[in-house]
Amino acid sequence: MTDTDEQRLLRSLMTNYEKAVRPVMKASDPITLKIGLTMNQIDVVEKNQVLSALVWLDQEWSDEKLVWNPKDYNNLEVIRIPCSLIWLPDIVLYNSVEDMKGGYMQALAMVSHTGNVFWPPIVKFNGACEITIKYFPFDDQQCKLKLGTWSYDVYQVNLTKRRNGIDLKNYQENGEWKLTHTKVVRNEVRYACCDAPQIDITFYVYMQRRTLYYTYNIIIPCVMLSILTLLCFWMKPDSGEKISLGLTILLAFSVFMLLIAEDMPSTSVNVPIIGIYISSSMCITAFSVIVGVIVANVNHQADGDRQVPYWVHRICYTLSKVTCLKMPSYEERHYNIKMLALRSQVVLPSAIVSKRKPSSRRRKSVANRTEELRNEVRNGSFNLAEAHLAQAENRKLNERTSKGNEEESSGEVDPLLQRLHSIVQHQEELLQKQNTTEDWHLVAIVIDRCLFWLYLLMMLSTTVGCLVIFPLTNDVELDDDVIPATSP
């Protein structure tokens, strides 16, 4: 049976071919190896700081042992040869996180009649990549794949770039990362083991995180929780739900903090923006809980007999104007008490109006006057000018009455006088206690409202600073030889 042209060519090429040594006639001649990458997929494992890339490792070199005349084989210019039959360069990933036991795909090598060999195996590289989480989730990352021969120096295998960037014609977009730029750099390094320099080709990949997922699942819920904390300040100071709501929101922030920590690498070099924002929000929420306790404590001071100190009342009165709250001044608040005291001084002497024994009509008049007094005290309709005028008239009445029969009048007036005095004194105590209670309530409301504006200012500054201003400072500086990633 007659052999085919490819069989005859393969048998001819493999005669006396030794794949263990470099295929050069002169040992002093280096093999020029061109290396390039065709990117298919990328994935970033942030927890382990690893870039996983599925690529075609394009390698091209000249093999002086694989040369033939196409006319001898019916113009056969290119042949596919199993890579296990020919010499292959020992290209490895220097920054690999694997043990490299798997090896490359046993793809066919395309050999031309001039001795040019092109071998593009499919490889999955897992390279170490330092993840900078400072601007997470508005961050840009730069990862590299450092390729080179493990045993050959520059005088034996000279590595060069096959193209200036990474081929992205077959690249499949990643849902989390957007590939923005690529760069290829040829480095010549001298190691301590060898006198001759070693060559490596480093492929740089610039990526930008897509923030839509984190915006909907982390940022928006956190902002909503921060806004929900504002409701704590709109509850009444004596409501116990203020503290419960604050603690619930604080617990929700802790859950989000744990979710972020699960995906972030365990590093103390940088703290992510979203972590700073959530931590700040937790501190502000804890502040709102402390404020709720303080306001509740101030509000419960109304249960006792302690009056609001003058300086506290003056400060809260000033703050009430700033926060658009209506709070009476210290003088206005104690006006009714002073008026009631003055009223008692005016009304009680007027009970002595006659030396005669009080008749039923007289008793009825006193009872009506007592009821009028209660209404005036209850409604606060007493006038200060009228009080001074009535006090002057009663002073004259007392002088005329004192000249009469003191024994007879005292017997008639003493029961009424004691009754009126007890009524006025009781109303004065009730009014004073009511004013004290209202004073503590107003102080608690003013303090709560002032701390509400303080909390709102802190929340807005934290949100704008962490989620708007700080991400704008993330300017990635690119070199001139960086190529934009334009995939179809």
RODO-2510 file (C-alpha; in nm, 4 decimals, decimal comma):
residues 488
     n   res          X          Y          Z
     1     m     0,0000     0,0000     0,0000
     2     t     0,1395     0,3378    -0,1002
     3     d     0,2089     0,5949     0,1740
     4     t     0,0504     0,9367     0,1562
     5     d     0,2474     1,2547     0,1125
     6     e     0,1997     1,3491     0,4784
     7     q     0,3141     1,0050     0,5919
     8     r     0,6281     1,0244     0,3823
     9     l     0,6913     1,3796     0,5045
    10     l     0,6368     1,2922     0,8703
    11     r     0,8624     0,9854     0,8424
    12     s     1,1274     1,1954     0,6765
    13     l     1,1085     1,4735     0,9349
    14     m     1,1163     1,2420     1,2345
    15     t     1,4221     1,0539     1,1090
    16     n     1,7124     1,1356     1,3403
    17     y     1,4961     1,4011     1,5160
    18     e     1,5697     1,4432     1,8885
    19     k     1,3007     1,6359     2,0743
    20     a     1,5011     1,6568     2,3973
    21     v     1,7425     1,9216     2,2606
    22     r     1,6992     2,2529     2,0868
    23     p     1,6497     2,2113     1,7099
    24     v     1,9416     2,4327     1,5979
    25     m     2,2485     2,3400     1,3960
    26     k     2,4827     2,5635     1,5954
    27     a     2,4633     2,5506     1,9733
    28     s     2,5501     2,9193     1,9967
    29     d     2,2441     3,0202     1,7963
    30     p     1,9368     3,1085     2,0079
    31     i     1,5827     3,0160     1,9192
    32     t     1,3581     3,3203     1,8866
    33     l     1,0269     3,2337     2,0490
    34     k     0,7286     3,4614     1,9933
    35     i     0,4608     3,4460     2,2637
    36     g     0,1100     3,5864     2,2525
    37     l    -0,2230     3,5351     2,4291
    38     t    -0,5734     3,5024     2,2891
    39     m    -0,8105     3,5699     2,5770
    40     n    -1,1321     3,3698     2,6059
    41     q    -1,2565     3,4181     2,9624
    42     i    -1,1453     3,5725     3,2890
    43     d    -1,2580     3,5306     3,6463
    44     v    -1,1286     3,6982     3,9602
    45     v    -1,1382     3,5059     4,2867
    46     e    -1,1103     3,8019     4,5228
    47     k    -1,1083     3,5978     4,8415
    48     n    -0,7893     3,4174     4,7322
    49     q    -0,6559     3,7053     4,5189
    50     v    -0,6313     3,4917     4,2058
    51     l    -0,6892     3,5753     3,8401
    52     s    -0,8224     3,2764     3,6494
    53     a    -0,7830     3,3161     3,2718
    54     l    -0,8764     3,0734     2,9952
    55     v    -0,6442     3,1559     2,7041
    56     w    -0,4874     3,0251     2,3875
    57     l    -0,1139     3,0309     2,4462
    58     d     0,0168     3,1263     2,1028
    59     q     0,3814     3,0164     2,0591
    60     e     0,5767     3,0531     1,7405
    61     w     0,9411     2,9624     1,6689
    62     s     1,1662     2,8333     1,3936
    63     d     1,2730     2,4659     1,3942
    64     e     1,5743     2,4049     1,1691
    65     k     1,5105     2,0290     1,1723
    66     l     1,1609     2,0629     1,0263
    67     v     1,2415     2,1960     0,6779
    68     w     1,1480     2,0391     0,3455
    69     n     1,0946     2,1137    -0,0193
    70     p     0,7214     2,1291    -0,1017
    71     k     0,7844     2,0051    -0,4575
    72     d     0,8989     1,6712    -0,3201
    73     y     0,5620     1,6221    -0,1537
    74     n     0,3142     1,7468    -0,4127
    75     n     0,3463     2,1115    -0,2986
    76     l     0,2665     2,0253     0,0631
    77     e     0,3658     2,3406     0,2534
    78     v     0,2030     2,2909     0,5976
    79     i     0,1643     1,9801     0,8079
    80     r     0,0044     1,9179     1,1504
    81     i     0,2267     1,7176     1,3780
    82     p     0,1465     1,5915     1,7296
    83     c     0,3240     1,8171     1,9779
    84     s     0,4584     1,5137     2,1623
    85     l     0,6872     1,4354     1,8635
    86     i     0,8772     1,7631     1,8431
    87     w     1,0755     1,9945     2,0687
    88     l     0,8583     2,2284     2,2766
    89     p     0,9661     2,5292     2,4833
    90     d     0,9190     2,4942     2,8603
    91     i     0,6992     2,8008     2,9060
    92     v     0,5598     2,8339     3,2564
    93     l     0,3549     3,0904     3,4455
    94     y     0,5897     3,2434     3,7002
    95     n     0,3157     3,3800     3,9265
    96     s     0,1053     3,0636     3,9167
    97     v    -0,0762     2,9478     4,2304
    98     e    -0,0919     2,5850     4,1120
    99     d     0,1610     2,3029     4,1300
   100     m     0,1929     2,2836     3,7431
   101     k     0,1499     1,9077     3,7294
   102     g    -0,1216     1,9110     3,4660
   103     g     0,0766     2,0423     3,1715
   104     y    -0,0649     2,1893     2,8543
   105     m    -0,3221     2,0550     2,6121
   106     q    -0,1679     1,8117     2,3647
   107     a    -0,2669     2,0174     2,0625
   108     l    -0,1278     1,9648     1,7141
   109     a     0,1589     2,1850     1,6063
   110     m     0,1301     2,3544     1,2667
   111     v     0,4652     2,3275     1,0849
   112     s     0,5420     2,5027     0,7537
   113     h     0,8052     2,3988     0,5007
   114     t     1,0323     2,6851     0,6123
   115     g     1,0589     2,5328     0,9614
   116     n     0,8177     2,7805     1,1257
   117     v     0,6239     2,6107     1,4081
   118     f     0,3014     2,7489     1,5551
   119     w     0,1599     2,5804     1,8640
   120     p    -0,1548     2,7310     2,0335
   121     p    -0,2648     2,5042     2,3227
   122     i    -0,5689     2,5968     2,5328
   123     v    -0,4519     2,6767     2,8866
   124     k    -0,6227     2,7843     3,2051
   125     f    -0,3847     3,0053     3,3999
   126     n    -0,4414     3,0738     3,7695
   127     g    -0,2086     3,3565     3,8553
   128     a    -0,1615     3,5463     4,1778
   129     c    -0,3128     3,8955     4,1573
   130     e    -0,2926     4,1541     4,4300
   131     i    -0,6464     4,2831     4,4805
   132     t    -0,6705     4,6421     4,5993
   133     i    -1,0047     4,6715     4,7799
   134     k    -0,9685     5,0357     4,8784
   135     y    -1,2315     5,1578     4,6323
   136     f    -1,4592     4,8513     4,6407
   137     p    -1,7133     4,8308     4,4774
   138     f    -1,5967     5,1196     4,2548
   139     d    -1,2512     4,9740     4,2017
   140     d    -1,0233     4,9001     3,9078
   141     q    -0,7812     4,6105     3,9237
   142     q    -0,4558     4,5375     3,7465
   143     c    -0,3487     4,1755     3,7165
   144     k    -0,0599     4,0201     3,5314
   145     l     0,0398     3,6882     3,3788
   146     k     0,4181     3,6483     3,3780
   147     l     0,5351     3,3861     3,1243
   148     g     0,8851     3,2637     3,0545
   149     t     1,1061     2,9608     3,0068
   150     w     1,2064     2,7772     3,3203
   151     s     1,5511     2,6502     3,2165
   152     y     1,6716     2,8465     2,9111
   153     d     1,8440     3,1825     2,9232
   154     v     1,8383     3,4583     2,6651
   155     y     2,1294     3,3057     2,4717
   156     q     1,9383     2,9818     2,4199
   157     v     1,5744     3,0910     2,3892
   158     n     1,5068     3,4557     2,3204
   159     l     1,1476     3,5472     2,4027
   160     t     0,9745     3,8241     2,2113
   161     k     0,6215     3,9623     2,1854
   162     r     0,4042     3,8155     1,9134
   163     r     0,1760     4,1218     1,9265
   164     n     0,1588     4,4418     2,1286
   165     g    -0,1562     4,3481     2,3184
   166     i    -0,3821     4,0567     2,4019
   167     d    -0,6051     3,9238     2,1264
   168     l    -0,9681     3,9702     2,2334
   169     k    -1,1503     3,8608     1,9209
   170     n    -1,2862     3,5505     2,0967
   171     y    -1,3270     3,7085     2,4401
   172     q    -1,6514     3,6453     2,6294
   173     e    -1,7606     3,9315     2,8525
   174     n    -1,7546     3,8752     3,2268
   175     g    -2,0633     3,9697     3,4279
   176     e    -1,8674     4,1288     3,7132
   177     w    -1,5558     4,2657     3,5439
   178     k    -1,5151     4,4795     3,2356
   179     l    -1,1850     4,4333     3,0538
   180     t    -1,0697     4,7868     2,9691
   181     h    -0,7010     4,7749     2,8665
   182     t    -0,4189     4,5287     2,8062
   183     k    -0,0420     4,5613     2,7861
   184     v     0,2505     4,3326     2,7023
   185     v     0,5980     4,3968     2,8425
   186     r     0,9230     4,2122     2,7729
   187     n     1,1480     4,1973     3,0793
   188     e     1,5104     4,0940     3,1089
   189     v     1,6015     3,9866     3,4613
   190     r     1,9137     3,8397     3,6176
   191     y     1,8527     3,5845     3,8911
   192     a     2,0963     3,4646     4,1553
   193     c     2,1052     3,1142     4,0120
   194     c     2,2361     3,2052     3,6697
   195     d     2,4861     3,4435     3,5188
   196     a     2,2951     3,4918     3,1940
   197     p     1,9782     3,7063     3,1986
   198     q     1,6369     3,5435     3,1871
   199     i     1,3582     3,6749     2,9655
   200     d     0,9893     3,6854     3,0539
   201     i     0,6841     3,8204     2,8753
   202     t     0,4355     3,9814     3,1157
   203     f     0,0761     4,0330     3,0079
   204     y    -0,1076     4,3049     3,2035
   205     v    -0,4862     4,3006     3,2259
   206     y    -0,6746     4,6122     3,3425
   207     m    -1,0271     4,5491     3,4676
   208     q    -1,3094     4,7656     3,5961
   209     r    -1,5737     4,6301     3,8304
   210     r    -1,9352     4,6501     3,7206
   211     t    -2,1161     4,8174     4,0117
   212     l    -2,4780     4,7472     3,9192
   213     y    -2,4991     4,4269     4,1239
   214     y    -2,3530     4,5861     4,4357
   215     t    -2,5634     4,8994     4,3911
   216     y    -2,8907     4,7057     4,3988
   217     n    -2,7943     4,4494     4,6604
   218     i    -2,5769     4,6434     4,9052
   219     i    -2,5635     5,0187     4,8511
   220     i    -2,9359     5,0885     4,8052
   221     p    -3,0425     4,8713     5,1065
   222     c    -2,7802     5,0406     5,3239
   223     v    -2,8973     5,3875     5,2197
   224     m    -3,2574     5,2837     5,2887
   225     l    -3,1610     5,1610     5,6351
   226     s    -2,9863     5,4921     5,7025
   227     i    -3,2986     5,6806     5,5975
   228     l    -3,5113     5,4468     5,8088
   229     t    -3,3077     5,5466     6,1126
   230     l    -3,4459     5,8995     6,0742
   231     l    -3,7854     5,7663     6,1775
   232     c    -3,6480     5,7078     6,5263
   233     f    -3,6334     6,0850     6,5768
   234     w    -3,9930     6,1352     6,4664
   235     m    -4,1300     5,9119     6,7399
   236     k    -4,2392     6,0588     7,0693
   237     p    -3,9670     6,0867     7,3317
   238     d    -4,1591     5,8606     7,5670
   239     s    -4,1943     5,5864     7,3021
   240     g    -3,9878     5,2797     7,3761
   241     e    -3,9914     5,1769     7,0090
   242     k    -3,7248     5,4374     6,9323
   243     i    -3,4528     5,2235     7,0860
   244     s    -3,5963     4,8986     6,9454
   245     l    -3,5987     5,0355     6,5905
   246     g    -3,2427     5,1633     6,6250
   247     l    -3,1152     4,8278     6,7506
   248     t    -3,2941     4,6430     6,4675
   249     i    -3,1319     4,8665     6,2051
   250     l    -2,7950     4,8246     6,3744
   251     l    -2,8347     4,4473     6,3491
   252     a    -2,9240     4,4744     5,9776
   253     f    -2,6053     4,6727     5,9132
   254     s    -2,4073     4,3991     6,0859
   255     v    -2,5530     4,1421     5,8449
   256     f    -2,4430     4,3486     5,5441
   257     m    -2,0969     4,3863     5,6949
   258     l    -2,0658     4,0080     5,7255
   259     l    -2,1789     3,9587     5,3649
   260     i    -1,9068     4,1914     5,2389
   261     a    -1,6406     4,0360     5,4592
   262     e    -1,7121     3,6931     5,3076
   263     d    -1,6063     3,8086     4,9590
   264     m    -1,3165     4,0314     5,0555
   265     p    -0,9584     3,9036     5,0967
   266     s    -0,8244     3,8872     5,4500
   267     t    -0,5962     4,1876     5,4316
   268     s    -0,5194     4,4769     5,6625
   269     v    -0,3606     4,6970     5,3970
   270     n    -0,6799     4,8700     5,2839
   271     v    -1,0394     4,9030     5,3965
   272     p    -1,3067     4,9125     5,1219
   273     i    -1,5255     5,2171     5,0723
   274     i    -1,8428     5,0200     5,1304
   275     g    -1,6949     4,8866     5,4539
   276     i    -1,6170     5,2402     5,5688
   277     y    -1,9682     5,3488     5,4745
   278     i    -2,1385     5,0632     5,6598
   279     s    -1,9139     5,1066     5,9646
   280     s    -1,9883     5,4795     5,9695
   281     s    -2,3598     5,4092     5,9323
   282     m    -2,3421     5,1623     6,2204
   283     c    -2,1697     5,4239     6,4376
   284     i    -2,4313     5,6846     6,3464
   285     t    -2,7108     5,4354     6,4166
   286     a    -2,5533     5,3530     6,7520
   287     f    -2,5423     5,7279     6,8130
   288     s    -2,9159     5,7471     6,7432
   289     v    -2,9768     5,4690     6,9984
   290     i    -2,7745     5,6571     7,2593
   291     v    -2,9687     5,9719     7,1735
   292     g    -3,2947     5,7825     7,2207
   293     v    -3,1862     5,6717     7,5683
   294     i    -3,0838     6,0260     7,6633
   295     v    -3,4075     6,1799     7,5344
   296     a    -3,6161     5,9158     7,7115
   297     n    -3,4293     5,9851     8,0347
   298     v    -3,4874     6,3600     8,0001
   299     n    -3,8546     6,3011     7,9263
   300     h    -3,8947     6,0813     8,2356
   301     q    -3,7677     6,3632     8,4552
   302     a    -4,1229     6,4962     8,4344
   303     d    -4,2384     6,2202     8,6699
   304     g    -4,0543     6,3841     8,9580
   305     d    -4,0854     6,7248     9,1249
   306     r    -3,7541     6,8579     8,9967
   307     q    -3,7942     7,1672     8,7851
   308     v    -3,5989     7,2386     8,4669
   309     p    -3,2838     7,4380     8,5508
   310     y    -3,2837     7,7920     8,4248
   311     w    -2,9746     7,7501     8,2050
   312     v    -3,1167     7,4335     8,0457
   313     h    -3,4407     7,6148     7,9687
   314     r    -3,2538     7,9090     7,8160
   315     i    -3,0402     7,6852     7,5920
   316     c    -3,3391     7,4826     7,4741
   317     y    -3,5375     7,8015     7,4140
   318     t    -3,2581     7,9308     7,1898
   319     l    -3,2300     7,5983     7,0074
   320     s    -3,6065     7,5849     6,9564
   321     k    -3,5841     7,8945     6,7383
   322     v    -3,3133     7,7329     6,5258
   323     t    -3,5101     7,4082     6,4843
   324     c    -3,8417     7,5877     6,4132
   325     l    -4,0118     7,4653     6,7310
   326     k    -4,2451     7,6693     6,9506
   327     m    -4,1263     7,6778     7,3080
   328     p    -4,2305     7,9468     7,5600
   329     s    -3,9580     8,1343     7,7410
   330     y    -3,8804     8,0832     8,1061
   331     e    -4,0724     8,4013     8,1983
   332     e    -4,3772     8,3102     7,9897
   333     r    -4,3862     7,9573     8,1324
   334     h    -4,3963     8,0865     8,4954
   335     y    -4,6407     8,3713     8,4257
   336     n    -4,9493     8,1705     8,5246
   337     i    -4,7927     8,0629     8,8536
   338     k    -4,7051     8,4202     8,9450
   339     m    -5,0503     8,5369     8,8445
   340     l    -5,2104     8,2705     9,0610
   341     a    -5,0038     8,3768     9,3600
   342     l    -5,0991     8,7395     9,3037
   343     r    -5,4631     8,6380     9,2642
   344     s    -5,4580     8,4669     9,6026
   345     q    -5,3269     8,7857     9,7608
   346     v    -5,6096     8,9865     9,6042
   347     v    -5,9064     8,7573     9,6502
   348     l    -5,8535     8,6290    10,0007
   349     p    -5,8804     8,9695    10,1798
   350     s    -6,1903     9,0567     9,9779
   351     a    -6,3798     8,7878    10,1656
   352     i    -6,4046     9,0254    10,4572
   353     v    -6,6748     9,2507    10,3162
   354     s    -6,9144     9,2979    10,6080
   355     k    -6,9410     9,2881    10,9847
   356     r    -7,2784     9,1255    10,9663
   357     k    -7,3446     8,7598    10,9933
   358     p    -7,3362     8,6185    10,6429
   359     s    -7,6755     8,5447    10,5030
   360     s    -7,7675     8,2764    10,2515
   361     r    -7,7301     8,5380     9,9771
   362     r    -7,3864     8,6160    10,1070
   363     r    -7,2878     8,2485    10,1067
   364     k    -7,4145     8,2154     9,7517
   365     s    -7,2082     8,5169     9,6403
   366     v    -6,8933     8,3729     9,7942
   367     a    -6,9592     8,0361     9,6307
   368     n    -7,0074     8,2045     9,2918
   369     r    -6,6890     8,4021     9,3400
   370     t    -6,5041     8,0836     9,4290
   371     e    -6,6271     7,9154     9,1099
   372     e    -6,5198     8,2231     8,9067
   373     l    -6,1766     8,1952     9,0618
   374     r    -6,1484     7,8306     8,9598
   375     n    -6,2480     7,9155     8,6021
   376     e    -6,0014     8,2035     8,5833
   377     v    -5,7196     7,9865     8,7131
   378     r    -5,8160     7,6997     8,4833
   379     n    -5,8494     7,9167     8,1702
   380     g    -5,5632     8,1563     8,2489
   381     s    -5,7832     8,4610     8,1778
   382     f    -5,6574     8,6697     8,4655
   383     n    -5,5157     9,0125     8,3776
   384     l    -5,2122     9,1531     8,5563
   385     a    -5,3282     9,5187     8,5495
   386     e    -5,6701     9,4284     8,6908
   387     a    -5,4967     9,2261     8,9612
   388     h    -5,2898     9,5243     9,0772
   389     l    -5,6006     9,7492     9,0762
   390     a    -5,8030     9,4945     9,2728
   391     q    -5,5154     9,4558     9,5140
   392     a    -5,5133     9,8323     9,5848
   393     e    -5,8908     9,8376     9,6411
   394     n    -5,8751     9,5421     9,8763
   395     r    -5,5956     9,7091    10,0686
   396     k    -5,8307    10,0028    10,1385
   397     l    -6,1126     9,7610    10,2223
   398     n    -5,8899     9,5829    10,4718
   399     e    -5,8132     9,9095    10,6488
   400     r    -6,1825     9,9955    10,6885
   401     t    -6,2743     9,6420    10,7915
   402     s    -6,0001     9,6185    11,0524
   403     k    -6,1604     9,9078    11,2431
   404     g    -6,4842     9,7150    11,2890
   405     n    -6,5761     9,4359    11,5146
   406     e    -6,2824     9,2033    11,4659
   407     e    -6,4186     8,9253    11,6809
   408     e    -6,7522     8,9089    11,4954
   409     s    -6,5985     8,9315    11,1495
   410     s    -6,3311     8,6739    11,2208
   411     g    -6,5943     8,4257    11,3187
   412     e    -6,7764     8,4783    10,9935
   413     v    -6,4778     8,4977    10,7505
   414     d    -6,2285     8,2389    10,8811
   415     p    -6,4023     7,9294    10,7328
   416     l    -6,4410     8,0953    10,3930
   417     l    -6,0892     8,2293    10,4002
   418     q    -5,9423     7,8861    10,4730
   419     r    -6,1539     7,7294    10,2026
   420     l    -6,0498     7,9828     9,9401
   421     h    -5,6862     7,9565    10,0441
   422     s    -5,6864     7,5778    10,0151
   423     i    -5,8498     7,5970     9,6687
   424     v    -5,6024     7,8528     9,5373
   425     q    -5,3065     7,6669     9,6865
   426     h    -5,4220     7,3379     9,5315
   427     q    -5,4697     7,4987     9,1890
   428     e    -5,1280     7,6591     9,2170
   429     e    -4,9648     7,3235     9,2925
   430     l    -5,1444     7,1550     9,0020
   431     l    -5,0484     7,4309     8,7618
   432     q    -4,6890     7,4269     8,8778
   433     k    -4,6658     7,0492     8,8386
   434     q    -4,8288     7,0675     8,4975
   435     n    -4,5857     7,3372     8,3867
   436     t    -4,2904     7,1331     8,5142
   437     t    -4,4109     6,8267     8,3234
   438     e    -4,4600     7,0283     8,0051
   439     d    -4,1171     7,1887     8,0495
   440     w    -3,9395     6,8513     8,0602
   441     h    -4,1418     6,7300     7,7607
   442     l    -4,0471     7,0399     7,5621
   443     v    -3,6810     7,0057     7,6587
   444     a    -3,6826     6,6417     7,5429
   445     i    -3,8481     6,7363     7,2128
   446     v    -3,6001     7,0179     7,1472
   447     i    -3,3012     6,7937     7,2242
   448     d    -3,4448     6,5192     7,0025
   449     r    -3,5017     6,7600     6,7137
   450     c    -3,1525     6,9110     6,7400
   451     l    -2,9931     6,5675     6,7394
   452     f    -3,2132     6,4769     6,4412
   453     w    -3,0591     6,7551     6,2342
   454     l    -2,7157     6,6553     6,3569
   455     y    -2,7806     6,2936     6,2555
   456     l    -2,9140     6,4024     5,9157
   457     l    -2,6010     6,6085     5,8536
   458     m    -2,3754     6,3198     5,9533
   459     m    -2,5676     6,0727     5,7366
   460     l    -2,5628     6,2976     5,4290
   461     s    -2,1937     6,3773     5,4636
   462     t    -2,1082     6,0089     5,5073
   463     t    -2,3210     5,8979     5,2113
   464     v    -2,1979     6,1686     4,9740
   465     g    -1,8374     6,1358     5,0861
   466     c    -1,8143     5,7557     5,0661
   467     l    -2,0382     5,6871     4,7670
   468     v    -1,9834     5,9949     4,5479
   469     i    -1,6724     6,1989     4,6238
   470     f    -1,4284     5,9285     4,7344
   471     p    -1,4836     5,6999     4,4288
   472     l    -1,4036     5,9938     4,1988
   473     t    -1,0482     5,9999     4,3339
   474     n    -0,9853     5,6545     4,1863
   475     d    -0,7919     5,7669     3,8788
   476     v    -0,5966     5,4804     3,7234
   477     e    -0,2794     5,5980     3,5514
   478     l    -0,2117     5,4101     3,2287
   479     d     0,1139     5,3919     3,0371
   480     d     0,1492     5,4984     2,6773
   481     d     0,1801     5,1408     2,5522
   482     v    -0,1484     5,0308     2,7059
   483     i    -0,3952     4,9154     2,4416
   484     p    -0,7725     4,9621     2,4897
   485     a    -0,9627     4,6358     2,5017
   486     t    -1,1997     4,6383     2,2051
   487     s    -1,3809     4,3087     2,1739
   488     p    -1,6511     4,2475     1,9125
***
